[in-house]
Amino acid sequence: MTRYYRRGILQELRNLAQPESYNVMVCDFLHPARVIPWDISCPKILFTHNVEAAIYRRHYETARNPMWKLAAWREYRRTARIEHRYLEQADHVLTVSDTDRESFSRHIDSNKITTIPTGVDGEYFQPLSQADEPNTLVFTGSMDWFPNEDSMLYFANHILPRIRSQVPDVSVLIVGRRPSPKLQALASDRKYM
C-alpha cells in the first residue's frame, strides 16, 4: 500500500475536511485508506471491491516458486492486518458480493456492511445485433490485474473446452488493458479464442 501513499496527503485531506461540514467521506478501495482522517466527525464509508487479503492468500496457495510463495504469504499477513484495521475504523463498509460480506462479517458486525452487487442489467443493455457475432462470450476487465489474468487462463484451459463440446463455434473476446504475453498467446491460437 505504500506505493499509493504520498507524504502530506493525509494532512491536506485533514485540512480540507476540518473547516467544512461533510455528510460523508467515502474511501474507494483499501489502498487509499492510509490517507483518510478516520478521526474526523463525519461518517466514513470504506467501499471495498475485493477482500484484498484473500487475493494474496490465493497467490500463496497456488504459487510454485518458493520465493513467490514466501512473498505472497508475507503480503497476505500484512494485508489482512491492514484490512481488519480499516474495516473496524470505518463507520460502514460496502462490498460487491455476499461472499465478501461473509468474509468481513468474521471481523466486524454484519449490520455495518452493505452489499451492492456489480454487474450489467441484461434487460436494459442489449446488443444491437446478435447476428454479427453469434456464440461470442466477452470478458472485460483490467488484464494487468493478476486475478483477471488468472481467471481467463483458467477459463481458456478448463472451462472453454467444456463449452466447445456443446457449442463448437463459440469464441471468446477478452477485453482489457495490458494483457500479458500468456493471454496474447491465447489470442493467436484459434483453439482457445
N, C-alpha and C positions, 0 to 999 in steps of 0.2 A: 504493500500500500504506500510505501514511501515514495515510489515514483510518481504518485499523484499529488504529493504534498509539496507545497512551496512555502518557505518561511514567510511569515507575515500575513498569510491569507486568513488565519483564524482571527487575528486582531482586526483586520479590515472588515471581516464579516461581523464581528462583535461591534465595531464602531458603527456599522450600518444598522444593526439591529437595536442598539441601545436607545437612541433618541426616538425611534419610531414605535408604533404600536401595531405589530403584525398579528393577523389572525392565526396564522400557522406557518411553520417552516418545514419544508419537505427536503429530505436528504435522499436523492435519487441514486441508488446503488450503495453498497457498503463502502466503496473506495473513498468517497469524499467525507465520510463520517468523521474523520480525524479533524476536519476544519470546521465542524459545526459547533457553535457555542451552546452546548447541551444545557448549560445552567441558566439561560435566559428564560423569561417568564412565559413566552408564547408556547403553545403546544408544538411538539416536534414529531414529525412522521418519518419513519425510515421505510422507504419504498425499495424492497428487495426484489431482484429479478431472478435470483437463484439462492440456494443455500451454498454460499461460496466454499465453506469448509468441506462440503460433500464432494465438490469437484476435485479438490486436492486429495481427498481420501480415495476417490476412484483412480486418480493418477497413481497413487501409492499402490493400490491393489492390483493395478494392471501393468505397472512398469516392470520391464525385464532387466534393464540395466541397473545394477546396484547403486550407482551414483544418482540416477534419476529417482530411484525408489527412496533413497535417503532424503534427497531434496524435497520430494513430494510429501514425505512423512513430516518433515520439518515445517513445510508450508501449511499442511493440514492442521497441525497442532497450533501453530501461531494464528492462522486464520480463524480457527474455532474459538480461541480465546477472545480475539478482537470482535468477532461476530457476536458472541454472547454478551460482551460488554455493551455494545451499541444497541442490541436488542433490549437490554434492560434499561438503558438510558432513554430510549425513545418512548414517547407517550403512546404512540400507536405504530403498528407495523403493517405494511401492505405486502401481500405475497401474490404471486401469479398462478399458484396452484395449491390445491388442498394437500398435496404431498409436502410442499414446502411449509405450509401452515402446521401440519402434524409434526414436522421436524422441529420447528421453532417452539411449538407448544410444550416440548420437553424442557424448555429453559425459561419460558415466560408464560404468564396467564393467557390462555387462548382467547379470552374476551378482549384482549389487547391487539388481536390480529384479525385482519380482514383480507379475504381472498378476492382479487379482481382478475378473473381469468383473461389471458391474452388469446387472440385468435382473430379469425376473419368471419364476419357474418355472411355465410354462404348463400343466404336467401337474398341479401341486398347486393352483394358483389358477385355478379355473374359474368362469365366470359362473353365477349361479343359474339364469338362463333366457335362452336366445338368442332366444326368440320375441318378447320385448318390444321389442328394438331390433335387428332384423336389418340386416346390412350397415352396421354402425356401426364407425367407426375412432375410437380415443381416443388423444390425446396428453396426457401430464401433465408439467408442469414449471413452473418459475417463469417467468412470461411477461414479467416485467420484466428478464429477462436477455437481452441482445441476441441471442446465438446461438440461443436458443429461438424468439424472435420472428422472426428472420430465416429460420429453417428452416421455420416454419409458413407464413410468407408465400410462400416459395418453393414449399412443398408445395401450397398452395392454388392458386397460379398456374400451376405447371408439371407437377405430378405428379397432382393430383386430377383434372384433365380427362382424363388418360390412363386413370385407373382408371374414371372415369364412362363412358368409351367401351365398357367391358366390363361394368360394374355401374352402370347409370344411377341407381339409387335409393340409392347409397351416401351416408352422411352422416358428418360428422366432428365430434367433440367435442374442443375444446381446453380443457383444464382446468388452471388455474394462476392464481396471484395477479397482480394489477395488469396486465391485458392493455392494450396500447397502443390508442390510438384506431384505428390501422390494423387491428388484429386485431378490435376491436369492430365496425368497419365490415364486416368479412367475416361476422361472426355475423349481421348484419341482412340480408345478401344471400344468399338461398337458393341461388343458383347456385354458391356456394362451400361453404357449410356446411349 
